[in-house]
Amino acid sequence: MTACTLWPTYDHPDDLPEIETVPLESRGLPTSTYHLLARAANLWPDRTALTVLPGAARWREPVHRTYAQLLADVHRSANMLHAHGLRRDDAVALMSPNCAELITATLAAQVAGIAAPINPGLSADHMAELLRRSGARVLVAAGPELDARCWDTARTLAEAGAVDTVLLLRPTGATATEPLPEVDGVEVAYLTDEAADHDADHFTGAPPAAHDLAALFHTGGTTGAPKLAAHTHGNEVANAWMLGANSVLDDDSTIFAALPLFHVNALIVTPLAPMLRGQSVVWAGPLGYRDATLYGEFWQIAEHHRLAAMSAVPTVYAVLAQCPVDADISSLRVCMVGASMLPAAVRASFESRTGVRLLEGYGLTEATCASARSFPTAVRPDAVGQRLPYQQIKAVRIDEDGRWTDLSPGEVGTLAISGPTVFAGYVIGRDVSGPVLDGLGKLVDGWLDTGDLGRVDSDGFVHLTGRAKDLIIRGGHNIDPAAIEDALLAHEDVTGAAAVGRPDIHAGEVPVAYVTLARGADVSEDKLLAWAAERVPEAAAAPKSVTVLDVLPVTDVGKPYKPALRADAARRVADHALAGVTGVDRIDAIVDDGAIVVTVTAADSAAIGPALDRYPLVWRLEATS
């Protein structure tokens, strides 16, 4: 397969039709993520694959791995897992902040079985449920030196009988070892030590095929605990290629990674897509973008490593926009942004400060990772990007009886996606053959109901107008509103509860709640706030406010109507932001085609834009009559 067949010209929206004249199966993609890594190690054995920083304060002390070294490490770990009895349909749970060993362990889990990353910030009950649902009996977890709190959680799960084996990870670059923790009836070992004597040259088991499951990623649903979305190797390789087929970057480009590996973006965008091109990835320390020290050092890191691309959520770029550019960042060409709405002020501030354009994208875990991308050569600020090659995106109307009707280009409806990245389904149990999967109503004739509202224009560009599925996205982290609602409904005085996202300068949005109370109840909003904070499954889900209403809004057929609450939350934000602005007569918020629009009636607009553009909300001005 020639390089031009594998890598077509793709730096403009007009390239898409030509790309799709060649079927995806004719492009010679690797069969699995394992074959992807093996191919890279064969083509570029001495090229640096990973540069992992111990932490932002110690970014000048990185650990390097060539592609050949990475493959050898993955072979050792995969063979160790295989020797522990792991087989193709068995899952390995991974719960740790980022470190060099976690990258190896994640790739090795996909070679020997199925990787099941878990957010260490979830409650112990949710983690136990994810372990049960995945069937994982092996847990790869941060050791006490890397993350004491994570280790405490792992030990609690092990003591409760949730797993049989715990393999611990050390901090990046660490060689010293604490005394090995003991848990009765559970094997506990350091992963690298356990893998050291295993074969580094090849995998002793049967290699994965394209249809085999590669990973189970938990994703926020509309009810109950997080769902487990199953990705095949074919899903991940195809999506990695779609992102790697980017003519703006060449094979020598260096990519920056700082998102946690329990998030699918971290795996697909880094390291899988760069592996296809032999590119190098610089990984931030265990705190990633949550490390406050990183921002003061970031431009120096970018200059030192000649970073060409990075991926982050809007809040990261909001902070970087305030950091003086004290280094040569001319190498930086691609700054991808997604997961939540990009405020206009963040875009303007970052681009004016750095001279680098922010490129929005769109995707979801159920479509592997990414489904649309933007282009520096064709700016459409009102769109999140054009559909990626070999994926189809359309807007549909979903009737009460579940019937779908395709909408014309430009019409607003529920977005649906088809193609090689659509996931295999949610894990609902296990049988003798492995995980049992079900689309749970999200898959219809090969199309994925995204739950997002938007329109698709005639060029395949996606324009988001709202979310039908109600997820709250705080700094790129999905929060299930049901968890907040369940916590509040457990209070004896609460008769109804609804949680929504409120626009926020720093986090994109934060959760807030609205409740109704039993007749005669005498409980304050502050007490309900404290009640919820003590009972939600994770700190990020604790609502920022609880508002008591006489009734919660519903549709004409009696279903909960959260857009009205989201509009109220946005109006309250605008009220606060414009509190000191003179000449404002009225502030309203309406639901327009699923989108929340704040309307400000005022005589003078000079101070309104600077106040509201800091928030991820849509607003318009109406002059005072």
N, C-alpha and C positions, 0 to 999 in steps of 0.2 A: 504494500500500500504506500503510495507516494505521499510526501508531506503535504502537497497541495490538495490531495483528496481528503486527508485527515484534517487539515487546517485551511478551510476556504477563506477568502477575503471577507471580513465581517467587521466593518467599522462604521456602517451607515445603515439606516432602516431599509434602503433600497436593495441591500444585498440579500435580504431574506428570501425572495422568490428563487434566486439563482442557487442559493444554498440547498433549498429543498428539492431541486431537480435531481440531486443524488440521494437515494434512500439512506436513512441512518444506518441500516444494517450493512451497507456497502462501504462504510467509512473505516472499517477495520478496528473498531474499538475493542479494548480488552474485555474479556468475558466477565471479570469480577474485579472487586477492589484489590484482591490479592494479585491477580494477573497484572493489574495496573501498576502496583508497586514493583513487581518482578520485572516488568518491562522497563520501568524507569531505572532500576538498578543495573539492568543489562545495557541500556543505552548510555547512561551517565553515571557509572559506578563511583567516580571520584568527585562528582559535583555535590556541593553542600545541599542537602535536602532540608534540614532543620537547623535553625539557630535558636536556642531556647534560653531566655533570660531568667535568672533566678528570681528577679524582682526588679522593679523600676529603679530602685536605688543602687542596684548592682548590675546595671545593664552592660557594663564593660567587662563582666565576667561570665559570658555565655557558655553554653555547652553546644558543640556542633556535632551533627551526624551527617555523613555522606549518604547517598542513596544505597550504596552497598552495605554500609554499617547499619542503616535503618532496616534493610531487609533481613540482615543477619539477626538483629535484635528481635524482629517480629517472628522469624523462624523459631528462635529459641523459646519465646513465650508461647507461641501457638503450639509447639510440640509439647511443652510442659502442660498446657491445658488439655491437649489430646491425651497425654499420659494420665491425667486426672479423671479421664473418662468422658470428657466433653466431646459430643458428636455434632453433626451438621445442624440438627434441629434443636440443640440445647443453647440456652442463653447464658451469657456472662454479664452480670450487673457491674456497672462501673460508677463509683461515687467518690469524686475527688475534684478539688480545684485543678486547674491546668498545671502540668509539669511535664518534663521530658518523658518520664516513664508512662504517663497516661496516654500519650500519643501512641507509643509502642503497644500498650495494652489494648487500646481500642482497635487498632488495626489487626492485632493478633486474634482478638475475639472474633473478628469477622472472618479470619482465615479458618479457625478451628470450629466456630459455631456461629452464634449471633450476638452482636454487641447490644447491650441494653443500658444506655447511660441514664443516670438518675441525678436530678438537681439536689445537691446537698442541703439546700434551703427548705425543702419540703418537710412536712411534719413526719414524725416516725411512723404514724399510722398510714399515711399515704405511701411512704417508702415500702412498708411491709406489704401493702396491697399491690404495688407495682412488682415487687419480687414474686408475690404469689401468682399474679397474672402472667408474668413472663416465664415462670417456672425456673428461674435462675437459682441454682444452689451454690454457685461460686460468686463471691463478691470481691471485686477489686476496689480497694478503698484507700484513702489517704492515711498514712501512718501518723502516729502522734507528733512526729517532728514536722510534718508537712501541714497538718491541720488537726489540732487536738479535738476540736468540736466534732469534726467529721468522723474521726476515729471513735469518739465516744458513742456517736450514733450507730456506727458500724458494729461496735461491741454490743450495744443494746440489742440490735437486730439479731446478732449471732447468739446471744444468750437466750433470746426468745425462740430459738430454733428456726429462724427464717432462712438460714443458709448453713451449709456444711463446711465451707472453706472460705477463709478470708485471706486475700493476698494484698499485702500492704505496699504502698508507694512511698518513696523517699522524695525530699525536695530536690529540685534540679541541681545537679552538681554535687550533691551530698554523698559522702562515702562512709562517714561514721554511722553507727547503728545503735539505737537505744536497745535495752534489754527487750527481747521479743515478748509482746503481751500474750497472755494465756487466757483462753476461754474454754471452759469445760465442754468436752465433746465436739469441739470445732477445731479444725486444722487452721493454724495461723502461721503465715510465713511471709517474708519479704519477696515480692514477685521476682525481682532481678536475681536474688540469691537462688530461688527455687528453679529459675530457668537457666541458670549459668551452665549447667552440664549437658544441656540438650542440644540437639543437632542444629547448627546455624546455616547449613547449606541448602536444605530443602524441607518441605513440610511432609511429615511421615503419614498423614492421613490423606483422604480424598479431597482434592481442591474444590472450592465452591464453583457452582455453575451460575449462569445469569439469572435463572429463575429461583435460586435459593435465597432465603432470607438473609440479609446482611445486618440489619439493625432494627431495633424497636425503640422508637423515640416517643416519650410521653408528651402529650399535647393537651392543653386546656380544652375541656368540653363544656357543654351547657349544663350538665348535671353530674354530681358525684365526683369521684376521684379522677385524676387525669387519665386520659385514654392512651393506649399504646398503639401507635401507628407503625405498621410493618413495612419496611423498605426491602426490596430485593436488590441483589447486586446490580442487576440491569438498570433499575431505577437510579441508583447512585452514580454508576459510571456514565449513564446518558446525561444526567444533569450536570455532572462534573465537566463533561465535554462541552455542553452548551455554554457553560460559563468560561471554560478555557479557550473556546473559539472566539477570541477577542483580539482583533488585529491591532488594537491600541497598545497591547503588551507583547513583548517578544520573549524568547526562551530564556533570556538572561535577566528578566525582571525579578525583583524581590518583592514579596508580598508580606504585609504585616498582619498578624493574627492576635486577637486579644479577647475574642468572645469565648465563653465557656464551652467545653466539648460536649456538655449535655444538650447543647443547642445545635440543631441540625446545620445551621449556617456555618458553624465552626468546622464541621467535618467536610462538607461538600466544597465550600469556598476555599477552605484551608484545612487539610492538606491535599484533598483528592484532585481538585482542578489543577493546581500547580504541578502535581506529579505527572500529569499528561504531557506537560511541556518541559519537564526537567527544571522548573523554576525553584527558587529557594524561598523558604518561609521563615520569617523571624517571629517567634512566639513570645508574647509578653509573659510576665510572671504570673503566679497563681491568682492574684486579684484581678488581672486583666485591666479592663477599663475602669474598674472600681478602685484602682490604686491611685490615690490622689497625687503621689509623687510622679506618676507617669506623665502627667500633663506638663509639669515643669521641665521634664527631660525630653519630651516627645520630639521636638524639632531637631534636637541634637541626635537622637536615635535615627530619625529619618535621614539626616545627612550622612551619618556614619555608615549605615547599611544601604544607602542609596535606594530607599524604599520607592517602589513604583506604584503600589496599590494598597488599599486598606478597605476594610468593611466595618461599619459601625452603625449604631442607632443615632437618631437626631440629637439626643442629649449629649453624646460624646462630642459631636461637632460644635454644639453650642458652647461647651467648655473650651475646646481648642481654639474657637474663634476669639476667645478672650486672652489667649496666651501669645505674647509677642513672638514673632517668627525670628528667632535668633540664630538661624543656621541656613545653609544652602539647601532648599527643598525642591530644586528644579527637577529632580528625578521623579517627583510625585505627580502622577498623571491621572490616576483613577481613584476616586474616593466614593465608594458605594455606600448608599444609605437606604435603610428599609426598616421594617417592623412596626413603624408608626408614622403618623403624619409629620411631614417636614415643615416647620414654621417658616414663613417667608423671611422673617428677620434673621433666623439662623442661617438660611441659605445666603442671604445678602452679606451678612457679617463674615461668614467663613470665606466666601469666595473673594470678597474685597480684601480680606487680610492675607490670604494665601495665594490668590491667583489661580486656584485649582477649583474646577467645577464639581459640585456634588451631583452624583448620578443616582437617581432613585431607581429602586427595583421593587418587585412585588413577588411574593411567594407565600407558601404555607407548607407545614410539615406533611400534610396529606398529599401534596404534589412534589414530594421529596425535599425541595428547598426553594428554588427560584423558578418563576414562570414568565417574568417580564424584566426587561432591562432598558436603561436609557443610553443615550449616545452623546458624547461631547461634540460630535459633528452635526447633530440635528436636535436642537433643544426644543422640548415641548414641556414647559414648566407646569402645565395643568395635567400632565399624565405621569403615571408611575413607570412607564416604559412600554416598549413594544414586546409582544409575545416572543418567546424564545423559539428557535427552530424546532420543528417537529412537534411542538405543542400547539394545540388549538384552544382558543379562549372565546367564549361567546356569552352573551347576556340572555337569560331566559326568564319568563314569567312562570312562577310556580303557583298553581291554583290550590285552593283549600283541599281538593281531593288528591293532591300530589302530582297532577298532570303538568308536564313541561311544555311551554310554547316558546320557540326560538324568537328572539327579537331582532329587529333590523339594526344595522350599524348606527350607533349614536343613541339608541334607546336604552334607558336605565332599567336594569333588572338584576337578578341574582347571577353572579359570575359563575361559569362552569368551565372546567378544564378537561381536556383529554390528551392522550399521548403517552410516551414511554416513561414519564416520570410519575404518573398517577399511582398512588400507593396500592399495596395488595389488600389492605383492609385493616381493621382494628383487631387486636388480640382479645378474644372473648373467653378463651379457655385453652386447654391442652388435651390431646388424646395420644394414642400410641404413635402417631405419625409426627407429633410436634404441635406447634401452636395452631389453634383453630381461629380462623379469620372471618370477619363479617364486615361488610361496608356500613352497616348500621344506618342505612338510608342515605348515605352520602354518595354512593356510587349508583348511577343509573345508565345502563347500556354503555359502559365504558367512560362515562362522563362523571367528573367529580363536582358535586355541589359544594362550592367554597364557603357558602354562607356570607360572602361579601357582596355588597351592592355596588354596581358600577355600570359603565358602558364601554363598549369597544368600538373604536372608529374603523373606517374602511381600510386603514393602514395597519390594523392590528395593535394599535396603541390602547392601553388600558387606562381608564379614568375612574378612580374610586370615588364613590359618593357616600359610603357608609358601611356599617357592618350589620348584617342580619343576625349574626350569631352571638352578639353581645359580649364577646370577650373584652376584658379590660387589659390594655397593653401598657404596662408601666416600665419605661426604659427598655423596651424590647422584650420584657418578661410577661408571658401570658398569665393572667389571673382569671380563674373561673368565678364569675359572680355568684354562682350557686353556693360556694363555700362561705361567702360572706352572708348571704341570705339565710343559709341554714343556721349559722351561728346566732343571728339575731332572732330567728324564729324559735330558737330554744328558750328565749326569755318568756316568762309567763304572761307578760303584758303585751307582747308583740303579736298582732294578728296578721300582718302582711309585711313583706320586705322585698325590696328591689335594689340591687347594686349596679351602678354604672360608672363609667370613667368621666372624670372632670379634667378639662384641659389644664396642663401644668407646665410651667416654664422649664423645669429641670428634668422631669420624668416623662414628658409627652402627655401622659395622663396619670391620674391617681384615682383609687377607688373611693367613691362616696356612696352612702346608702340613704334610702328613703323608707320609712316604715309607717304603718298604721297601728293604733293601739286599741286595746279593749276598752269598752265604755267604762269610764270612771278610773282608769289607770292613772297613776301619779308617778311617772318615772321620767327623769330629765334626759335630754339628748346627750348630755355629757356622760351620764351613767350608762346609757346604751352604747356609747362609743367605747367606753372602757370594757363593757361586757363583750363586745365583738372582738376587741383586740386580744382578749384572753383566750378566745375560742377559735379563731380562724387558723387554718393549718400552717400558715407561714406569715412572718412579719410583714412581708410586702403586701399581703392582702388585707391588712388592718385598714379599715376605712378612715379617711381623713375627717369625715363629718357624718353625722346621722341627723336627718331632718324628718320631723314628724308631720305627716299629712293626714287630712281627714279621709281621703281615699287615694289609692294608687291608680294612675291612668290605665285604661283598657281600651281595646279596639271595639268596633261595633258588635263583634261577636263575643266579646267578653274576655279576650286574650290580653295578657299584660302588654302594655305599650311603652317600652323603655325609651324610644326616641324622645318622648315628651320630657322624661326625666333628664336625659342627656342635654336637652335644650335648656332646661332649668339650671342645670349645673353650669353650662356655658354662660348663661345670663348672669349668674352669680359671680363668675370669674370676671366677666366684663364690668359688672358693677364695681367690683373691688379695684380693678385696674384703672378705671376712669373716675375713681372717687375724688381725686384732686383736680380733675380737668373741668374748667369752667365752660359754660355754654352747652352742656349736654342736657337735653330735655327728656330723653326717653331711651331706654335700652330694652330691646326685645330679642327673643331667640325663637326661630321657627324651624320646623322640619321641612326641608325642600328636597324632594326626590331621595329621601333617606339621609341626606346631609343636614347637619346642623348649621344654620346661618344666623349670626348675631347681627341685628340691625340697630344702628345707633342714629338717633335723630338729634342733630346738633347744628348750631349756627356756624361753628368754626371747626375745621377738620385738622388743623395743624398739629395738635397734640395727641390726636386719637390714634393715628397710625403707629407712632413710636410706642404707645402704651399697649396696644393690642397685638401688634406684629410679633411680640415676644412669645405669644402663646400659639399653640397649634390649633387654631380655630379659623373658620371662615367668617369674615364680617363685611358689612357694607354700610355706607353712609347715606342717610337721607337728610337732605337740608331742611332746616326748620322753615315751615311755611310762614 
